């Protein structure tokens, strides 16, 4: 068990870049964390971190060990979770940060989870921008796109498929684009975090990739606002397929350029650690894994 504790300390030091941060996180003393790293270095006969008075850098040997350490702890976590569920009920509050679109999708499906675990509570913190999990007191968060924070532990759930849509009323007034370049003649509703340029990429077998600079009189940093604008006929939007599939099925919106593919966005559940999650948080994560199949559908 000493070696497993040392591996846990190792992955957290690798994630945070600080012995003192791991000490605060785990409640173990800083000398204990140092002993854990020393134990691993003695066991493997390798230096895992290069230390100076001002910095802590992982060595090449440390980078080689890291994925194996994660794998070992993941196996242990799975076993503990399986056995823990036999011994204990799932209870307590889980604060989950989600994008607006996924939050609305999730809300309509949470009854299954909450009925199965009546002592579990879930609070959704809905926003499209990325916040700090620690500052916001989040146990888990959904991230779509690349993940920059090295301290986050991420579980990839799949990919978000997107499509270009417009209302039937809009198309009756303005016509239907037949090629991505035709979008240049239409107001495009950009989903943005405040940038000034919004490129939409398209690919089709046998043709060069086409990039269109989407522009129009309206844009928003909320996908739900973009959807409402598209429904209102303000223009053409690019949105997650799961967000618009009901509108398409009902005939309110039309899927445009279906023969063209749009790059998918990776979709993650992230947390700050420790690697072994509390049972209530692991239960919510497992639920997210179960329902994420919709995001893998084209």
N, C-alpha and C positions, 0 to 999 in steps of 0.2 A: 504493500500500500504506500510505502514511502516513495517508491518510484512513480506511482500514479499521481500522488500529490505533487511531486516534482514536475511531472509533465504538465499538470494543470497550471502550476505557477509559470512554467516556461511559456505556454501559449498566451497567457495573460500578459506577461512581460513583453512578449513579441508584439502583442496587439496594442498595448499602451505605451511601450517604450520607456517604462519607468518602474523600478522596484517599489518606490514609495506609493505609486498609484495602486499597484496590486496589493500592497499591504493595507491600504485604506479600504479597498474593495472587498478583501477577504477577511479582514480582522486579524490576520496573522502579522507578527512583527516583521519589520524589514530584514533583520538578521535571519529570520526563518526563511524568507523568500530567497535570500542570498545563499543559504545552505542548500535549498532545493536546487538552485542552478548549479552550485558546486557539485552536488551529488550526481546530477546528470552529466556534467563535464567529466567527472571521474569515471562514471560508468561507461561512457562512450569514448573516453580518451580524446576528447575534442573540446575546443573553446567555442562556446555558443554565442557569446557576446563580447565585443571589444569595448572595454570600459575606459573612460577618462573621467576627470573631475567634472566635466561639463556635458558629456554625452554618453549615450549607450547605443551601440550599433550592433545589429545582428551580423554574425560572420556567415561565410558561405556554408560551413558545417551546420550552423543554426538554421539557415534557410532550407537545407536538405532535410533536417530532422522535423521541421514544422508540420508538413502535411501528414507525416506518419504519426506525430503526436496527436493531431486532430482526429485521425482515423481511430486510434486506440481509445481516445476519450469518447468519441461518438459511439463506439461499440458498447462501452461501459454505460453511457447515458441511456442507450436503448434498453439495455438489460435492467437498469435501475428503474426506468419508467414503467416497463412492463410489469415488474414485480411490485412497484409502488402502487400501481392501479389496483392490484389485487388486495392491498392492505388498507388503502386510504380512499376516502371520497375526495372528489375534486371540489374545492371551495375557495372563496376569496375573489378579489377584484383583479381583472387584467385590463390595463389601459393600452389600447391599440391605436396607433397612428395610421391613418389611411388616406389615400387620395379621395376626393369627393366622389368620383365615379365608382370606384371600387367600394367605398363606404356605403353608397346607396344599394349597390348590388349585394353586398354582404348583409345589410340590415334585413333584407327580405328572406334571408336564409338562416339567420341566427336562431330562430325558434328551435330548430333541430338540435343544436348544441345545448341550448339552455334548458330544454325539456329533458335531455339526457342527464344533465348535471344541474339540478335545481339549486345547489348551493354556490354555483359559479355566477359571477357578475362580469359583464364586459362593458367597458366604456370606450366608445369610439371618439377619437380626436381627429376631426376631418379637416384636411387642408391639402392643397395641391403642392405647395412649396415644402421643401425639406427643412425640418427643424432639428434641434439637438435633442436626442432621446433622453439624456440625463436631465437637462434643464426642464423639459416638459413632463418628466416623470413617467415616461412611456416604458412599458414592459416589452412591447414588440412594435414594429412599424413595417408598413409596406413601402417598398421603394421600387420605382419603375425607372429603368435606365441604369447607367453606370453608377457604381458606388465608389466614392472617393475616400471616405473615412476609413483609415486603416484599423481603427479600434473596433469596428463593427464586425460581428459574426453574422454571416449571411447564409441563408438557405434559399437556393434558387427554386422557385415554384414553377417556372415555365417562361413563356414569352407572351407579350401582349400583341395581338394582331390588330391592325388598324385598317380603316377603309374610308374612302371619300364619299360623302353623302350630301344630298340636297333635298329640299322639300319638293313635293310634286307641284305645288303652286309656283314655286320659284322656277322650276324647269319649264312649266307651261309659259311663263312670261319671258324667260331668257334663253331657252333652248338647252339642249343636253350636250356637254362636251364629249367628244369622241376620242380625243387624244390628250395626254397631260398638258401639251403646250396650249391647248384650247383654254386651259384654266387662266391663262394670262388675260383673257377677255372677260373674266368673271370676277366679282368680288369674292375673295377667299377669306374666311374667318379664321384667323390664326389663334392657336392655343399657345400661350406664351407666358414666360415668367418675367417679361419686361424687356426682352431683346428687341432690336429693331429689324432684324432679318429672320425670316422663317422659311427655310427651304423644305419643300416636299419632294421626296425622291421616289421614282417609279422605275420598275424594270419589267421587261417582257422578253421572252425567248426570241432570239433572232434580231433584237434591236438594242441599240446603245441605251445605257441608263439615261433617264431624263430627270433633270432637276428643275423644279419650278419655284421661283421666289413668290410665295403666297403673300398677297397684299389685298387690302380692302379697307373700307371705312370703319371697321369694327374688329377688335381683337380682345381677348380676355385671358387672365391667368387661371381661370377655372374652367375645366372641361364641361361642367354642367351649364355654365353661362354660354359657352360655345354651342352646346346642343340646343339650348333654348333659342339662340339666335338663328341657328339653321332651321329649326322648326318654324320660326316666324318668317322665314323667307328672306333673311338678310344676305344670304350668300351660301357658299359651299364650304363645308368643313371637313377636316380629317380627324376622326375620333376612334377610340377603341371599339372594336366590333361588338364586344359584349354590351357596350353602353347603348348601341343603336339598333341591336338586332330586333327588339320588339317593335320599334318604329318602322323598320323595314318590312317586317312580317305584316304589320297592320296597314301598310301602304302609305303611311305618312311621309316617310323618307324613301329615297331611292339610292341604292348602292351604285355609284358611278365608276366607270373604268374597271369593271371586275376582272378583266383579263390581264390587268397589270398588277404586279406584286409591290408591296410597300415594306421596307425593312421593319422587322419585328423589334420590339423593345424587351430586354430581359426584365424579369419580374421576380423580386426577392422579398422574403420576410427577414428582417434584421433585428438584432438585439445587441446589447453591449456586453453580455456575459453576466455571470460566469457561464462556462460552456454547458454545464448541467443545469437546466432550467427548473424552476419550481414546477410542481405537477400541474398547477392551474395554467401556467403559461405554456407548458409543453402541450397541454390538451388543446388550447386555442391554436397553437402552431399546427398540430396534427389536423385540426379542422380546416385550417387554411389550405393545407396540402391537399386534403380531400376535395375541396370545392374549386381548386384552381384549374381543374381540367377545362373549364369553359374558356380560359384565357389561352389554351393551347389549340383552340379551334379556329379555323380560318373563317 
